[in-house]
Amino acid sequence: MNLTRRACLAGAAGLLLAGISASAMAQDGEFKMGLLVPGSVSEEGWNRIGYNALKGVEEQLGAKVSYVELQQNPASFEKAFRDYASQGFNVILGHGFEFQDAALTVAPEFPDTTFLISSSYIHEDNVIGLNTDTSQPFYLMGYIAAKMGKKAGLVGGMEIPPIQQAFEGFVNGAKGANPAFEVNQVYIGNFTDISAAKEAALGMIAQGADFVVPNASGATVGGYQAIAESGPDVKTFSIFSDFTEVAPKNILGLYVADYAQGVVRIVKGIMEGQRPESNVDFGLADADVMKFTLSDEAAHPVPEELRKEIEDVKAKIAAGEIVTRQK
């Protein structure tokens, strides 16, 4: 197994234990948190969000932290979970739905360790899902697309529940604004192939989509490259991270989940002896976590009248008056 190991702490960097850098080791009594990411934290997007959450716990709660970068390999997920748990880590965050099965396998061996899984609805003993309900901001995107555009295309990485739910929100938002608005979807089958995401986006545009939204983790940037190269009449939204530099004239709005604040809130409770009693679902009602803002820099910005309409829709979603996806 080829793991990229990086530690976030200074320490005894020369010593290795169970495949994880020993600089992650802490003195007895210190609260420790580990992070597993399915790729590189150096890339803007999904993996960076997980890293920012880890750093938030370190900086705001004083925890000792470490992370490991992994490829899409379930056996390596189990080993990494087991390595951290056997070292006495109090919390381990598997940053992605794909870590759920590995956590469920390992967790019974370590009942005192809390296993948090991003983009998951699981709650089973010490395995707890932390989901940011992206169907809610995607509903707003779909609503805007149906009001301003002719046709939309969605480019996903792998066909897993978090991306499916986001796209479901987009479709429902579009139908809420215009039942006849067409939305097509395609999945590239991975989260790393930038070229595949670009080609998929170009294919959508060639078929007449003037709104295209990529959602493929590290490969996402390829979608924005295709959008930018197709001219300012193709519109999109920046998701998870700010891709405005890639497509400055195309991006109508920015969805950012300040996942760090949500994770800090949950981990603080665990430090105080209070594990969540159910899976955690962050949404637009959590203003400190989920932010959706519109841009004035796009070639075709959202008109003022539609902005007011979107604020009303946003408030109804936060209040539970509009359901953005099937629960």
Secondary structure, 3 states (H helix, E strand, C coil): CCCEEECCCCCCCCCEECCEEHHHCCCCCCCEEEEEECCCCCCCCHHHHHHHHHHHHHHHHCCEEEEEECCCCHHHHHHHHHHHHHCCCCEEEECCHHHHHHHHHHHHHCCCCEEEEECCCCEECCEEEEEECCHHHHHHHHHHHHHHCCEEEEEECCCCHHHHHHHHHHHHHHHHHCCCCEEEEEECCCCCCHHHHHHHHHHHHHCCCCEEEEECHHHHHHHHHHHHHCCCCCEEEEECCCCCCCCCCCEEEEEEECHHHHHHHHHHHHHCCCCCCCCEEECCCCCCCEEEEECCCCCCCCCHHHHHHHHHHHHHHHCCCCCCCCC
